[in-house]
Amino acid sequence: MTPRHHHHGGPLSHAGTGPHPSTLAVTAGRPAHNPGSPVNVPVYLNSIFLPGNGAEYGRVENPTWLAFEDAVGALEGGTAVSFASGMAAVAAAIEMLPVGGVVVAPSDCYHGVRLLLADLAERRRIETRLVDISDVRATLDRCVGADLLWIESPTNPLMKVADISVLSKDAHALGVEVAVDNTLATPLLQRPLELGADLAVHSVTKLLGGHSDLLMGVAVVRDQELADHLRQRRALHGGTPGLMEAFLALRGLRTLHLRVQHASASAAELARRLGRHPGVHRVRYPQLAASSAALDLAVSGETGGTLLSFEVAGGAEEADAVCAATQLIVHGTSLGGVETLIDRRGRWPLEKETPPSLLRLSVGCEYVEDLWQDIDQALTTAVPRR
Ligand SMILES: *Cc1c(COP(=O)(O)O)cnc(C)c1O
């Protein structure tokens, strides 16, 4: 190992040659080092560009998007195409299926994706088969005759982990393409393209942006023809990212490694303590797939990302009371920002598989002892000792 492989307390790892992902997060997508060049690619607030050098119209291309795409592409190991939201990226990927195409997807994948698949199935555009993505054999059984395997790993809030390498290899043998929603893991903990997937998507809104101040999405592929297809979907459907959003997303991405490292360490510590708390019935905090390019610490059991779920001893009422009793931690939906968020997922109509007392904790960048103090006092207030 070269010195740059050594990390102290962080979840990042690095298998390849070239700069470490932490360095790429900081350096990729910068203007060339020329005298007088700006250090950051500016916000190009332009809908038109003069002929002679690339696209002339802003729905097709913008240098501010390209800077963000360069950085994400470097981190995921592919070509990135950015979109107006995570759902716009997902929709562009799904849209490439032929009419009547068959998608195999996790029964507990992101609810927006489930709604989209259900909507398309209802209109006979595609056929959808829902599976337990942690069950390799059952998933592959359902892949026979399918066109696309849609993986999300880990899922949330149930925290199911898929074996992306095995699923990709065996799905490909069946002629099925593989896409991975990598929003939760980020390319620092899991790189789906290296594990054999054809496409990775992100809700940039979450960890890549990281500050709960924008909506954006991105799809990343190795195949250039596939990248062209995605750009074509974007130009035809108009699901283009805003320019301020692209600028802010890249600014957020610059500290992705620091945020993921800090929040993962805190999440692991909180998961351990919650597991011993009398007000808690069960904790879900997965190790990311051991087969993943993920990383020294993930594999050695030190970290499993920035998100965890726990079931409060009691029911929905006690769990709601915990959310109401937190003072530092914000009660709200979404995940991946610098601020720690708590939410009872069972309150959402589509979370039918979710236990009623389950709380999802998206761990942010506050000091871990302050977070623990808040959770502990909220549990003590809300869950009566039995
Ligand atoms: C939020 C989210 C999406 C959708 O992204 P938007 O940016 O909200 O459109 C997709 N997948 C996962 C896992 C998400 O958390």
Ligand as a Chemical Component Dictionary entry (heavy atoms), coordinates in Angstrom:
data_LIG
# 
_chem_comp.id                   LIG 
_chem_comp.type                 NON-POLYMER 
_chem_comp.pdbx_formal_charge   0 
_chem_comp.three_letter_code    LIG 
# 
loop_
_chem_comp_atom.comp_id 
_chem_comp_atom.atom_id 
_chem_comp_atom.alt_atom_id 
_chem_comp_atom.type_symbol 
_chem_comp_atom.charge 
_chem_comp_atom.model_Cartn_x 
_chem_comp_atom.model_Cartn_y 
_chem_comp_atom.model_Cartn_z 
_chem_comp_atom.pdbx_ordinal 
LIG C1 C1 C 0 -34.463 10.984 -3.016 1  
LIG C2 C2 C 0 -34.164 9.724  -3.731 2  
LIG C3 C3 C 0 -34.459 9.565  -5.090 3  
LIG C4 C4 C 0 -35.153 10.652 -5.904 4  
LIG O1 O1 O 0 -34.359 11.787 -6.006 5  
LIG P1 P1 P 0 -34.959 13.291 -6.174 6  
LIG O2 O2 O 0 -33.731 14.112 -6.249 7  
LIG O3 O3 O 0 -35.807 13.555 -4.971 8  
LIG O4 O4 O 0 -35.764 13.294 -7.421 9  
LIG C5 C5 C 0 -34.115 8.372  -5.699 10 
LIG N1 N1 N 0 -33.531 7.376  -5.009 11 
LIG C6 C6 C 0 -33.239 7.494  -3.693 12 
LIG C7 C7 C 0 -32.592 6.360  -2.985 13 
LIG C8 C8 C 0 -33.540 8.662  -3.010 14 
LIG O5 O5 O 0 -33.273 8.768  -1.704 15 
# 
loop_
_chem_comp_bond.comp_id 
_chem_comp_bond.atom_id_1 
_chem_comp_bond.atom_id_2 
_chem_comp_bond.value_order 
_chem_comp_bond.pdbx_ordinal 
LIG C1 C2 SING 1  
LIG C2 C3 SING 2  
LIG C2 C8 DOUB 3  
LIG C3 C4 SING 4  
LIG C3 C5 DOUB 5  
LIG C4 O1 SING 6  
LIG O1 P1 SING 7  
LIG P1 O2 DOUB 8  
LIG P1 O3 SING 9  
LIG P1 O4 SING 10 
LIG C5 N1 SING 11 
LIG N1 C6 DOUB 12 
LIG C6 C7 SING 13 
LIG C6 C8 SING 14 
LIG C8 O5 SING 15 
# 
